[in-house]
Amino acid sequence: MTTSIKTDEDLTSRTQQLPNTQQRSVRCCMREVLPRLVAREVVRKSFKREALVSWNAYKETGEHLTGAEIRSWLKTWGTEVASDLPPFHD
C-alpha cells in the first residue's frame, strides 16, 4: 500500500535531513517510525482505559491507597523483605 502525507516545510526539511545523517532513505525512516508510533498509541489508549476503570472503581467504592503507601510498597520490590500489596482502605 502506498500512502503519502503532507507536512509543513520545517518537518519536511528535518525529515529529509534525517536519512542523510543515518545513510537511509526517507521511506526507510518512515517505515521504522510508524510502527513505533502505532505501538505507542495502542499502549497509551490501554493505559487511559485502565485509568478510567480504576477511577470508576474508586468513585463506586472509595477504596484506595495513598501515594506514600504505594511508594513504600514499591521500595520492597526486589528485596529480601518484599511485601504484598497493602490492603485498600476508605
PDB file of N, CA, C and O in Angstrom:
ATOM      1  N   MET A   1       0.844  -1.170   0.000  1.00  0.00           N
ATOM      2  CA  MET A   1       0.000   0.000   0.000  1.00  0.00           C
ATOM      3  C   MET A   1       0.894   1.239   0.000  1.00  0.00           C
ATOM      4  O   MET A   1       1.881   1.304   0.734  1.00  0.00           O
ATOM      5  N   THR A   2       0.551   2.188  -0.804  1.00  0.00           N
ATOM      6  CA  THR A   2       1.291   3.432  -0.875  1.00  0.00           C
ATOM      7  C   THR A   2       0.459   4.540  -0.260  1.00  0.00           C
ATOM      8  O   THR A   2      -0.724   4.688  -0.566  1.00  0.00           O
ATOM      9  N   THR A   3       1.081   5.308   0.601  1.00  0.00           N
ATOM     10  CA  THR A   3       0.403   6.416   1.258  1.00  0.00           C
ATOM     11  C   THR A   3       1.312   7.626   1.207  1.00  0.00           C
ATOM     12  O   THR A   3       2.523   7.513   1.397  1.00  0.00           O
ATOM     13  N   SER A   4       0.733   8.770   0.953  1.00  0.00           N
ATOM     14  CA  SER A   4       1.529   9.992   1.004  1.00  0.00           C
ATOM     15  C   SER A   4       0.915  10.921   2.041  1.00  0.00           C
ATOM     16  O   SER A   4      -0.291  10.891   2.287  1.00  0.00           O
ATOM     17  N   ILE A   5       1.757  11.740   2.640  1.00  0.00           N
ATOM     18  CA  ILE A   5       1.276  12.693   3.633  1.00  0.00           C
ATOM     19  C   ILE A   5       1.849  14.064   3.330  1.00  0.00           C
ATOM     20  O   ILE A   5       2.943  14.181   2.778  1.00  0.00           O
ATOM     21  N   LYS A   6       1.110  15.097   3.690  1.00  0.00           N
ATOM     22  CA  LYS A   6       1.591  16.464   3.520  1.00  0.00           C
ATOM     23  C   LYS A   6       2.078  16.951   4.871  1.00  0.00           C
ATOM     24  O   LYS A   6       1.413  16.759   5.889  1.00  0.00           O
ATOM     25  N   THR A   7       3.235  17.578   4.873  1.00  0.00           N
ATOM     26  CA  THR A   7       3.801  18.118   6.101  1.00  0.00           C
ATOM     27  C   THR A   7       4.190  19.571   5.862  1.00  0.00           C
ATOM     28  O   THR A   7       4.310  20.012   4.719  1.00  0.00           O
ATOM     29  N   ASP A   8       4.385  20.315   6.956  1.00  0.00           N
ATOM     30  CA  ASP A   8       4.838  21.693   6.784  1.00  0.00           C
ATOM     31  C   ASP A   8       6.310  21.686   6.359  1.00  0.00           C
ATOM     32  O   ASP A   8       6.977  20.652   6.409  1.00  0.00           O
ATOM     33  N   GLU A   9       6.798  22.843   5.944  1.00  0.00           N
ATOM     34  CA  GLU A   9       8.150  22.930   5.394  1.00  0.00           C
ATOM     35  C   GLU A   9       9.213  22.512   6.411  1.00  0.00           C
ATOM     36  O   GLU A   9      10.185  21.847   6.054  1.00  0.00           O
ATOM     37  N   ASP A  10       9.031  22.897   7.671  1.00  0.00           N
ATOM     38  CA  ASP A  10      10.029  22.566   8.694  1.00  0.00           C
ATOM     39  C   ASP A  10      10.146  21.055   8.874  1.00  0.00           C
ATOM     40  O   ASP A  10      11.253  20.515   8.887  1.00  0.00           O
ATOM     41  N   LEU A  11       9.017  20.374   9.013  1.00  0.00           N
ATOM     42  CA  LEU A  11       9.054  18.917   9.195  1.00  0.00           C
ATOM     43  C   LEU A  11       9.601  18.237   7.940  1.00  0.00           C
ATOM     44  O   LEU A  11      10.372  17.282   8.036  1.00  0.00           O
ATOM     45  N   THR A  12       9.210  18.718   6.783  1.00  0.00           N
ATOM     46  CA  THR A  12       9.722  18.143   5.537  1.00  0.00           C
ATOM     47  C   THR A  12      11.237  18.271   5.479  1.00  0.00           C
ATOM     48  O   THR A  12      11.930  17.315   5.132  1.00  0.00           O
ATOM     49  N   SER A  13      11.749  19.440   5.816  1.00  0.00           N
ATOM     50  CA  SER A  13      13.195  19.665   5.795  1.00  0.00           C
ATOM     51  C   SER A  13      13.909  18.756   6.786  1.00  0.00           C
ATOM     52  O   SER A  13      14.916  18.135   6.446  1.00  0.00           O
ATOM     53  N   ARG A  14      13.390  18.674   8.017  1.00  0.00           N
ATOM     54  CA  ARG A  14      14.023  17.821   9.027  1.00  0.00           C
ATOM     55  C   ARG A  14      13.940  16.355   8.631  1.00  0.00           C
ATOM     56  O   ARG A  14      14.879  15.595   8.869  1.00  0.00           O
ATOM     57  N   THR A  15      12.830  15.951   8.032  1.00  0.00           N
ATOM     58  CA  THR A  15      12.665  14.558   7.604  1.00  0.00           C
ATOM     59  C   THR A  15      13.662  14.220   6.510  1.00  0.00           C
ATOM     60  O   THR A  15      14.217  13.121   6.489  1.00  0.00           O
ATOM     61  N   GLN A  16      13.888  15.149   5.611  1.00  0.00           N
ATOM     62  CA  GLN A  16      14.827  14.895   4.513  1.00  0.00           C
ATOM     63  C   GLN A  16      16.274  14.895   4.993  1.00  0.00           C
ATOM     64  O   GLN A  16      17.125  14.254   4.376  1.00  0.00           O
ATOM     65  N   GLN A  17      16.568  15.602   6.082  1.00  0.00           N
ATOM     66  CA  GLN A  17      17.923  15.617   6.608  1.00  0.00           C
ATOM     67  C   GLN A  17      18.245  14.362   7.411  1.00  0.00           C
ATOM     68  O   GLN A  17      19.397  13.929   7.448  1.00  0.00           O
ATOM     69  N   LEU A  18      17.243  13.778   8.049  1.00  0.00           N
ATOM     70  CA  LEU A  18      17.466  12.613   8.897  1.00  0.00           C
ATOM     71  C   LEU A  18      18.131  11.456   8.155  1.00  0.00           C
ATOM     72  O   LEU A  18      19.134  10.929   8.638  1.00  0.00           O
ATOM     73  N   PRO A  19      17.616  11.046   7.010  1.00  0.00           N
ATOM     74  CA  PRO A  19      18.265   9.920   6.316  1.00  0.00           C
ATOM     75  C   PRO A  19      19.713  10.211   5.942  1.00  0.00           C
ATOM     76  O   PRO A  19      20.543   9.303   5.920  1.00  0.00           O
ATOM     77  N   ASN A  20      20.023  11.483   5.646  1.00  0.00           N
ATOM     78  CA  ASN A  20      21.394  11.825   5.279  1.00  0.00           C
ATOM     79  C   ASN A  20      22.353  11.552   6.427  1.00  0.00           C
ATOM     80  O   ASN A  20      23.491  11.143   6.201  1.00  0.00           O
ATOM     81  N   THR A  21      21.904  11.775   7.657  1.00  0.00           N
ATOM     82  CA  THR A  21      22.786  11.546   8.795  1.00  0.00           C
ATOM     83  C   THR A  21      22.902  10.061   9.122  1.00  0.00           C
ATOM     84  O   THR A  21      23.870   9.637   9.752  1.00  0.00           O
ATOM     85  N   GLN A  22      21.933   9.282   8.702  1.00  0.00           N
ATOM     86  CA  GLN A  22      21.940   7.857   9.013  1.00  0.00           C
ATOM     87  C   GLN A  22      22.127   6.993   7.770  1.00  0.00           C
ATOM     88  O   GLN A  22      22.071   5.766   7.847  1.00  0.00           O
ATOM     89  N   GLN A  23      22.343   7.622   6.651  1.00  0.00           N
ATOM     90  CA  GLN A  23      22.547   6.934   5.376  1.00  0.00           C
ATOM     91  C   GLN A  23      21.406   5.965   5.069  1.00  0.00           C
ATOM     92  O   GLN A  23      21.617   4.818   4.673  1.00  0.00           O
ATOM     93  N   ARG A  24      20.189   6.474   5.268  1.00  0.00           N
ATOM     94  CA  ARG A  24      18.992   5.703   4.927  1.00  0.00           C
ATOM     95  C   ARG A  24      18.032   6.612   4.181  1.00  0.00           C
ATOM     96  O   ARG A  24      18.141   7.836   4.254  1.00  0.00           O
ATOM     97  N   SER A  25      17.103   6.018   3.473  1.00  0.00           N
ATOM     98  CA  SER A  25      16.124   6.804   2.725  1.00  0.00           C
ATOM     99  C   SER A  25      15.022   7.296   3.664  1.00  0.00           C
ATOM    100  O   SER A  25      14.836   6.765   4.759  1.00  0.00           O
ATOM    101  N   VAL A  26      14.295   8.323   3.212  1.00  0.00           N
ATOM    102  CA  VAL A  26      13.145   8.821   3.976  1.00  0.00           C
ATOM    103  C   VAL A  26      12.150   7.685   4.163  1.00  0.00           C
ATOM    104  O   VAL A  26      11.593   7.510   5.247  1.00  0.00           O
ATOM    105  N   ARG A  27      11.933   6.932   3.127  1.00  0.00           N
ATOM    106  CA  ARG A  27      10.977   5.819   3.199  1.00  0.00           C
ATOM    107  C   ARG A  27      11.390   4.810   4.269  1.00  0.00           C
ATOM    108  O   ARG A  27      10.550   4.337   5.034  1.00  0.00           O
ATOM    109  N   CYS A  28      12.665   4.483   4.323  1.00  0.00           N
ATOM    110  CA  CYS A  28      13.171   3.544   5.327  1.00  0.00           C
ATOM    111  C   CYS A  28      12.936   4.098   6.726  1.00  0.00           C
ATOM    112  O   CYS A  28      12.502   3.369   7.618  1.00  0.00           O
ATOM    113  N   CYS A  29      13.218   5.382   6.925  1.00  0.00           N
ATOM    114  CA  CYS A  29      12.994   6.007   8.236  1.00  0.00           C
ATOM    115  C   CYS A  29      11.522   5.969   8.620  1.00  0.00           C
ATOM    116  O   CYS A  29      11.186   5.649   9.760  1.00  0.00           O
ATOM    117  N   MET A  30      10.648   6.289   7.685  1.00  0.00           N
ATOM    118  CA  MET A  30       9.212   6.296   7.965  1.00  0.00           C
ATOM    119  C   MET A  30       8.712   4.886   8.294  1.00  0.00           C
ATOM    120  O   MET A  30       7.865   4.713   9.171  1.00  0.00           O
ATOM    121  N   ARG A  31       9.237   3.884   7.590  1.00  0.00           N
ATOM    122  CA  ARG A  31       8.819   2.512   7.867  1.00  0.00           C
ATOM    123  C   ARG A  31       9.262   2.074   9.254  1.00  0.00           C
ATOM    124  O   ARG A  31       8.651   1.185   9.847  1.00  0.00           O
ATOM    125  N   GLU A  32      10.319   2.686   9.776  1.00  0.00           N
ATOM    126  CA  GLU A  32      10.789   2.377  11.123  1.00  0.00           C
ATOM    127  C   GLU A  32       9.989   3.146  12.177  1.00  0.00           C
ATOM    128  O   GLU A  32       9.687   2.614  13.245  1.00  0.00           O
ATOM    129  N   VAL A  33       9.657   4.371  11.875  1.00  0.00           N
ATOM    130  CA  VAL A  33       8.993   5.248  12.843  1.00  0.00           C
ATOM    131  C   VAL A  33       7.506   4.918  13.005  1.00  0.00           C
ATOM    132  O   VAL A  33       7.005   4.906  14.129  1.00  0.00           O
ATOM    133  N   LEU A  34       6.813   4.657  11.938  1.00  0.00           N
ATOM    134  CA  LEU A  34       5.358   4.447  12.017  1.00  0.00           C
ATOM    135  C   LEU A  34       4.956   3.287  12.921  1.00  0.00           C
ATOM    136  O   LEU A  34       4.030   3.452  13.714  1.00  0.00           O
ATOM    137  N   PRO A  35       5.599   2.127  12.848  1.00  0.00           N
ATOM    138  CA  PRO A  35       5.215   1.059  13.777  1.00  0.00           C
ATOM    139  C   PRO A  35       5.409   1.454  15.246  1.00  0.00           C
ATOM    140  O   PRO A  35       4.613   1.071  16.104  1.00  0.00           O
ATOM    141  N   ARG A  36       6.468   2.223  15.533  1.00  0.00           N
ATOM    142  CA  ARG A  36       6.690   2.687  16.903  1.00  0.00           C
ATOM    143  C   ARG A  36       5.578   3.621  17.352  1.00  0.00           C
ATOM    144  O   ARG A  36       5.102   3.539  18.484  1.00  0.00           O
ATOM    145  N   LEU A  37       5.172   4.508  16.456  1.00  0.00           N
ATOM    146  CA  LEU A  37       4.096   5.448  16.770  1.00  0.00           C
ATOM    147  C   LEU A  37       2.792   4.703  17.041  1.00  0.00           C
ATOM    148  O   LEU A  37       2.092   4.995  18.011  1.00  0.00           O
ATOM    149  N   VAL A  38       2.476   3.758  16.195  1.00  0.00           N
ATOM    150  CA  VAL A  38       1.243   2.981  16.375  1.00  0.00           C
ATOM    151  C   VAL A  38       1.285   2.201  17.690  1.00  0.00           C
ATOM    152  O   VAL A  38       0.306   2.189  18.437  1.00  0.00           O
ATOM    153  N   ALA A  39       2.410   1.553  17.973  1.00  0.00           N
ATOM    154  CA  ALA A  39       2.541   0.786  19.222  1.00  0.00           C
ATOM    155  C   ALA A  39       2.388   1.705  20.430  1.00  0.00           C
ATOM    156  O   ALA A  39       1.718   1.347  21.398  1.00  0.00           O
ATOM    157  N   ARG A  40       3.003   2.888  20.382  1.00  0.00           N
ATOM    158  CA  ARG A  40       2.897   3.839  21.495  1.00  0.00           C
ATOM    159  C   ARG A  40       1.452   4.273  21.720  1.00  0.00           C
ATOM    160  O   ARG A  40       1.005   4.381  22.862  1.00  0.00           O
ATOM    161  N   GLU A  41       0.730   4.519  20.648  1.00  0.00           N
ATOM    162  CA  GLU A  41      -0.663   4.943  20.768  1.00  0.00           C
ATOM    163  C   GLU A  41      -1.543   3.826  21.314  1.00  0.00           C
ATOM    164  O   GLU A  41      -2.482   4.093  22.063  1.00  0.00           O
ATOM    165  N   VAL A  42      -1.253   2.584  20.951  1.00  0.00           N
ATOM    166  CA  VAL A  42      -2.008   1.450  21.491  1.00  0.00           C
ATOM    167  C   VAL A  42      -1.795   1.354  22.996  1.00  0.00           C
ATOM    168  O   VAL A  42      -2.747   1.146  23.748  1.00  0.00           O
ATOM    169  N   VAL A  43      -0.550   1.505  23.434  1.00  0.00           N
ATOM    170  CA  VAL A  43      -0.244   1.464  24.865  1.00  0.00           C
ATOM    171  C   VAL A  43      -0.912   2.626  25.584  1.00  0.00           C
ATOM    172  O   VAL A  43      -1.476   2.448  26.663  1.00  0.00           O
ATOM    173  N   ARG A  44      -0.852   3.812  24.993  1.00  0.00           N
ATOM    174  CA  ARG A  44      -1.466   4.994  25.603  1.00  0.00           C
ATOM    175  C   ARG A  44      -2.977   4.804  25.760  1.00  0.00           C
ATOM    176  O   ARG A  44      -3.547   5.150  26.795  1.00  0.00           O
ATOM    177  N   LYS A  45      -3.610   4.263  24.747  1.00  0.00           N
ATOM    178  CA  LYS A  45      -5.057   4.033  24.800  1.00  0.00           C
ATOM    179  C   LYS A  45      -5.388   3.006  25.883  1.00  0.00           C
ATOM    180  O   LYS A  45      -6.361   3.173  26.619  1.00  0.00           O
ATOM    181  N   SER A  46      -4.591   1.956  25.983  1.00  0.00           N
ATOM    182  CA  SER A  46      -4.792   0.935  27.008  1.00  0.00           C
ATOM    183  C   SER A  46      -4.614   1.524  28.404  1.00  0.00           C
ATOM    184  O   SER A  46      -5.398   1.231  29.307  1.00  0.00           O
ATOM    185  N   PHE A  47      -3.590   2.350  28.585  1.00  0.00           N
ATOM    186  CA  PHE A  47      -3.352   2.995  29.873  1.00  0.00           C
ATOM    187  C   PHE A  47      -4.531   3.874  30.268  1.00  0.00           C
ATOM    188  O   PHE A  47      -4.974   3.853  31.416  1.00  0.00           O
ATOM    189  N   LYS A  48      -5.032   4.641  29.315  1.00  0.00           N
ATOM    190  CA  LYS A  48      -6.171   5.519  29.594  1.00  0.00           C
ATOM    191  C   LYS A  48      -7.406   4.704  29.973  1.00  0.00           C
ATOM    192  O   LYS A  48      -8.145   5.076  30.885  1.00  0.00           O
ATOM    193  N   ARG A  49      -7.627   3.595  29.270  1.00  0.00           N
ATOM    194  CA  ARG A  49      -8.773   2.737  29.567  1.00  0.00           C
ATOM    195  C   ARG A  49      -8.651   2.160  30.979  1.00  0.00           C
ATOM    196  O   ARG A  49      -9.628   2.139  31.726  1.00  0.00           O
ATOM    197  N   GLU A  50      -7.447   1.691  31.347  1.00  0.00           N
ATOM    198  CA  GLU A  50      -7.229   1.154  32.694  1.00  0.00           C
ATOM    199  C   GLU A  50      -7.418   2.231  33.757  1.00  0.00           C
ATOM    200  O   GLU A  50      -7.976   1.968  34.822  1.00  0.00           O
ATOM    201  N   ALA A  51      -6.954   3.438  33.467  1.00  0.00           N
ATOM    202  CA  ALA A  51      -7.098   4.539  34.422  1.00  0.00           C
ATOM    203  C   ALA A  51      -8.570   4.867  34.651  1.00  0.00           C
ATOM    204  O   ALA A  51      -8.980   5.123  35.783  1.00  0.00           O
ATOM    205  N   LEU A  52      -9.361   4.860  33.586  1.00  0.00           N
ATOM    206  CA  LEU A  52     -10.794   5.146  33.732  1.00  0.00           C
ATOM    207  C   LEU A  52     -11.494   4.050  34.525  1.00  0.00           C
ATOM    208  O   LEU A  52     -12.377   4.342  35.331  1.00  0.00           O
ATOM    209  N   VAL A  53     -11.117   2.807  34.310  1.00  0.00           N
ATOM    210  CA  VAL A  53     -11.688   1.704  35.085  1.00  0.00           C
ATOM    211  C   VAL A  53     -11.352   1.886  36.563  1.00  0.00           C
ATOM    212  O   VAL A  53     -12.212   1.717  37.427  1.00  0.00           O
ATOM    213  N   SER A  54     -10.097   2.230  36.847  1.00  0.00           N
ATOM    214  CA  SER A  54      -9.671   2.447  38.235  1.00  0.00           C
ATOM    215  C   SER A  54     -10.414   3.625  38.859  1.00  0.00           C
ATOM    216  O   SER A  54     -10.857   3.546  40.005  1.00  0.00           O
ATOM    217  N   TRP A  55     -10.548   4.704  38.115  1.00  0.00           N
ATOM    218  CA  TRP A  55     -11.243   5.889  38.629  1.00  0.00           C
ATOM    219  C   TRP A  55     -12.703   5.569  38.931  1.00  0.00           C
ATOM    220  O   TRP A  55     -13.232   5.982  39.963  1.00  0.00           O
ATOM    221  N   ASN A  56     -13.345   4.843  38.041  1.00  0.00           N
ATOM    222  CA  ASN A  56     -14.749   4.475  38.273  1.00  0.00           C
ATOM    223  C   ASN A  56     -14.882   3.560  39.488  1.00  0.00           C
ATOM    224  O   ASN A  56     -15.828   3.697  40.263  1.00  0.00           O
ATOM    225  N   ALA A  57     -13.948   2.633  39.660  1.00  0.00           N
ATOM    226  CA  ALA A  57     -13.978   1.754  40.832  1.00  0.00           C
ATOM    227  C   ALA A  57     -13.806   2.574  42.106  1.00  0.00           C
ATOM    228  O   ALA A  57     -14.484   2.325  43.103  1.00  0.00           O
ATOM    229  N   TYR A  58     -12.904   3.551  42.076  1.00  0.00           N
ATOM    230  CA  TYR A  58     -12.711   4.410  43.244  1.00  0.00           C
ATOM    231  C   TYR A  58     -13.984   5.202  43.552  1.00  0.00           C
ATOM    232  O   TYR A  58     -14.382   5.319  44.711  1.00  0.00           O
ATOM    233  N   LYS A  59     -14.618   5.743  42.508  1.00  0.00           N
ATOM    234  CA  LYS A  59     -15.845   6.519  42.730  1.00  0.00           C
ATOM    235  C   LYS A  59     -16.951   5.656  43.325  1.00  0.00           C
ATOM    236  O   LYS A  59     -17.756   6.136  44.123  1.00  0.00           O
ATOM    237  N   GLU A  60     -16.991   4.392  42.941  1.00  0.00           N
ATOM    238  CA  GLU A  60     -18.032   3.491  43.453  1.00  0.00           C
ATOM    239  C   GLU A  60     -17.751   3.025  44.876  1.00  0.00           C
ATOM    240  O   GLU A  60     -18.670   2.949  45.691  1.00  0.00           O
ATOM    241  N   THR A  61     -16.505   2.714  45.184  1.00  0.00           N
ATOM    242  CA  THR A  61     -16.186   2.094  46.475  1.00  0.00           C
ATOM    243  C   THR A  61     -15.470   3.025  47.450  1.00  0.00           C
ATOM    244  O   THR A  61     -15.589   2.864  48.665  1.00  0.00           O
ATOM    245  N   GLY A  62     -14.737   3.985  46.930  1.00  0.00           N
ATOM    246  CA  GLY A  62     -13.941   4.861  47.785  1.00  0.00           C
ATOM    247  C   GLY A  62     -12.656   4.207  48.265  1.00  0.00           C
ATOM    248  O   GLY A  62     -11.854   4.848  48.944  1.00  0.00           O
ATOM    249  N   GLU A  63     -12.450   2.949  47.926  1.00  0.00           N
ATOM    250  CA  GLU A  63     -11.246   2.246  48.372  1.00  0.00           C
ATOM    251  C   GLU A  63     -10.046   2.734  47.575  1.00  0.00           C
ATOM    252  O   GLU A  63     -10.122   2.950  46.365  1.00  0.00           O
ATOM    253  N   HIS A  64      -8.918   2.904  48.296  1.00  0.00           N
ATOM    254  CA  HIS A  64      -7.728   3.439  47.649  1.00  0.00           C
ATOM    255  C   HIS A  64      -6.479   3.151  48.476  1.00  0.00           C
ATOM    256  O   HIS A  64      -6.559   2.641  49.594  1.00  0.00           O
ATOM    257  N   LEU A  65      -5.336   3.484  47.908  1.00  0.00           N
ATOM    258  CA  LEU A  65      -4.053   3.527  48.601  1.00  0.00           C
ATOM    259  C   LEU A  65      -3.479   4.915  48.358  1.00  0.00           C
ATOM    260  O   LEU A  65      -3.684   5.494  47.292  1.00  0.00           O
ATOM    261  N   THR A  66      -2.771   5.443  49.325  1.00  0.00           N
ATOM    262  CA  THR A  66      -2.143   6.744  49.139  1.00  0.00           C
ATOM    263  C   THR A  66      -0.852   6.583  48.341  1.00  0.00           C
ATOM    264  O   THR A  66      -0.322   5.480  48.207  1.00  0.00           O
ATOM    265  N   GLY A  67      -0.360   7.693  47.817  1.00  0.00           N
ATOM    266  CA  GLY A  67       0.915   7.664  47.102  1.00  0.00           C
ATOM    267  C   GLY A  67       2.034   7.178  48.000  1.00  0.00           C
ATOM    268  O   GLY A  67       2.899   6.418  47.564  1.00  0.00           O
ATOM    269  N   ALA A  68       2.024   7.613  49.258  1.00  0.00           N
ATOM    270  CA  ALA A  68       3.062   7.186  50.207  1.00  0.00           C
ATOM    271  C   ALA A  68       3.003   5.678  50.423  1.00  0.00           C
ATOM    272  O   ALA A  68       4.043   5.023  50.500  1.00  0.00           O
ATOM    273  N   GLU A  69       1.806   5.124  50.521  1.00  0.00           N
ATOM    274  CA  GLU A  69       1.666   3.669  50.709  1.00  0.00           C
ATOM    275  C   GLU A  69       2.205   2.914  49.504  1.00  0.00           C
ATOM    276  O   GLU A  69       2.881   1.897  49.656  1.00  0.00           O
ATOM    277  N   ILE A  70       1.911   3.405  48.317  1.00  0.00           N
ATOM    278  CA  ILE A  70       2.398   2.758  47.089  1.00  0.00           C
ATOM    279  C   ILE A  70       3.921   2.851  47.015  1.00  0.00           C
ATOM    280  O   ILE A  70       4.584   1.856  46.722  1.00  0.00           O
ATOM    281  N   ARG A  71       4.483   4.036  47.279  1.00  0.00           N
ATOM    282  CA  ARG A  71       5.938   4.196  47.227  1.00  0.00           C
ATOM    283  C   ARG A  71       6.631   3.282  48.235  1.00  0.00           C
ATOM    284  O   ARG A  71       7.656   2.674  47.926  1.00  0.00           O
ATOM    285  N   SER A  72       6.074   3.188  49.429  1.00  0.00           N
ATOM    286  CA  SER A  72       6.649   2.319  50.456  1.00  0.00           C
ATOM    287  C   SER A  72       6.624   0.857  50.001  1.00  0.00           C
ATOM    288  O   SER A  72       7.603   0.132  50.177  1.00  0.00           O
ATOM    289  N   TRP A  73       5.528   0.440  49.431  1.00  0.00           N
ATOM    290  CA  TRP A  73       5.400  -0.927  48.929  1.00  0.00           C
ATOM    291  C   TRP A  73       6.383  -1.177  47.781  1.00  0.00           C
ATOM    292  O   TRP A  73       7.032  -2.222  47.739  1.00  0.00           O
ATOM    293  N   LEU A  74       6.496  -0.219  46.847  1.00  0.00           N
ATOM    294  CA  LEU A  74       7.388  -0.395  45.702  1.00  0.00           C
ATOM    295  C   LEU A  74       8.850  -0.500  46.132  1.00  0.00           C
ATOM    296  O   LEU A  74       9.636  -1.191  45.484  1.00  0.00           O
ATOM    297  N   LYS A  75       9.217   0.172  47.207  1.00  0.00           N
ATOM    298  CA  LYS A  75      10.602   0.110  47.685  1.00  0.00           C
ATOM    299  C   LYS A  75      10.989  -1.303  48.129  1.00  0.00           C
ATOM    300  O   LYS A  75      12.177  -1.617  48.204  1.00  0.00           O
ATOM    301  N   THR A  76      10.011  -2.155  48.424  1.00  0.00           N
ATOM    302  CA  THR A  76      10.310  -3.520  48.850  1.00  0.00           C
ATOM    303  C   THR A  76      10.546  -4.458  47.672  1.00  0.00           C
ATOM    304  O   THR A  76      11.058  -5.562  47.856  1.00  0.00           O
ATOM    305  N   TRP A  77      10.181  -4.035  46.474  1.00  0.00           N
ATOM    306  CA  TRP A  77      10.354  -4.888  45.294  1.00  0.00           C
ATOM    307  C   TRP A  77      11.829  -5.232  45.111  1.00  0.00           C
ATOM    308  O   TRP A  77      12.697  -4.367  45.223  1.00  0.00           O
ATOM    309  N   GLY A  78      12.097  -6.481  44.833  1.00  0.00           N
ATOM    310  CA  GLY A  78      13.453  -6.927  44.551  1.00  0.00           C
ATOM    311  C   GLY A  78      14.329  -7.045  45.786  1.00  0.00           C
ATOM    312  O   GLY A  78      15.544  -7.209  45.675  1.00  0.00           O
ATOM    313  N   THR A  79      13.725  -6.964  46.950  1.00  0.00           N
ATOM    314  CA  THR A  79      14.499  -7.104  48.186  1.00  0.00           C
ATOM    315  C   THR A  79      14.095  -8.400  48.878  1.00  0.00           C
ATOM    316  O   THR A  79      13.134  -9.057  48.478  1.00  0.00           O
ATOM    317  N   GLU A  80      14.833  -8.755  49.912  1.00  0.00           N
ATOM    318  CA  GLU A  80      14.503  -9.962  50.673  1.00  0.00           C
ATOM    319  C   GLU A  80      13.238  -9.789  51.499  1.00  0.00           C
ATOM    320  O   GLU A  80      12.631 -10.770  51.930  1.00  0.00           O
ATOM    321  N   VAL A  81      12.844  -8.551  51.717  1.00  0.00           N
ATOM    322  CA  VAL A  81      11.646  -8.284  52.529  1.00  0.00           C
ATOM    323  C   VAL A  81      10.492  -7.777  51.667  1.00  0.00           C
ATOM    324  O   VAL A  81       9.661  -6.996  52.130  1.00  0.00           O
ATOM    325  N   ALA A  82      10.446  -8.230  50.403  1.00  0.00           N
ATOM    326  CA  ALA A  82       9.364  -7.806  49.508  1.00  0.00           C
ATOM    327  C   ALA A  82       8.021  -8.137  50.149  1.00  0.00           C
ATOM    328  O   ALA A  82       7.812  -9.229  50.678  1.00  0.00           O
ATOM    329  N   SER A  83       7.129  -7.171  50.087  1.00  0.00           N
ATOM    330  CA  SER A  83       5.826  -7.372  50.727  1.00  0.00           C
ATOM    331  C   SER A  83       4.721  -7.422  49.686  1.00  0.00           C
ATOM    332  O   SER A  83       4.903  -7.011  48.540  1.00  0.00           O
ATOM    333  N   ASP A  84       3.579  -7.932  50.104  1.00  0.00           N
ATOM    334  CA  ASP A  84       2.407  -7.951  49.254  1.00  0.00           C
ATOM    335  C   ASP A  84       1.802  -6.543  49.199  1.00  0.00           C
ATOM    336  O   ASP A  84       2.095  -5.694  50.040  1.00  0.00           O
ATOM    337  N   LEU A  85       0.978  -6.321  48.218  1.00  0.00           N
ATOM    338  CA  LEU A  85       0.271  -5.050  48.088  1.00  0.00           C
ATOM    339  C   LEU A  85      -0.523  -4.801  49.376  1.00  0.00           C
ATOM    340  O   LEU A  85      -1.237  -5.689  49.842  1.00  0.00           O
ATOM    341  N   PRO A  86      -0.404  -3.606  49.951  1.00  0.00           N
ATOM    342  CA  PRO A  86      -1.174  -3.321  51.160  1.00  0.00           C
ATOM    343  C   PRO A  86      -2.684  -3.367  50.870  1.00  0.00           C
ATOM    344  O   PRO A  86      -3.095  -3.172  49.726  1.00  0.00           O
ATOM    345  N   PRO A  87      -3.491  -3.617  51.870  1.00  0.00           N
ATOM    346  CA  PRO A  87      -4.934  -3.629  51.630  1.00  0.00           C
ATOM    347  C   PRO A  87      -5.455  -2.220  51.345  1.00  0.00           C
ATOM    348  O   PRO A  87      -4.976  -1.236  51.907  1.00  0.00           O
ATOM    349  N   PHE A  88      -6.422  -2.154  50.479  1.00  0.00           N
ATOM    350  CA  PHE A  88      -7.074  -0.880  50.188  1.00  0.00           C
ATOM    351  C   PHE A  88      -7.906  -0.452  51.381  1.00  0.00           C
ATOM    352  O   PHE A  88      -8.325  -1.285  52.185  1.00  0.00           O
ATOM    353  N   HIS A  89      -8.144   0.832  51.497  1.00  0.00           N
ATOM    354  CA  HIS A  89      -8.958   1.356  52.592  1.00  0.00           C
ATOM    355  C   HIS A  89      -9.795   2.528  52.094  1.00  0.00           C
ATOM    356  O   HIS A  89      -9.558   3.070  51.014  1.00  0.00           O
ATOM    357  N   ASP A  90     -10.777   2.905  52.905  1.00  0.00           N
ATOM    358  CA  ASP A  90     -11.636   4.044  52.563  1.00  0.00           C
ATOM    359  C   ASP A  90     -10.937   5.350  52.859  1.00  0.00           C
ATOM    360  O   ASP A  90     -11.505   6.419  52.635  1.00  0.00           O
TER     361      ASP A  90
END
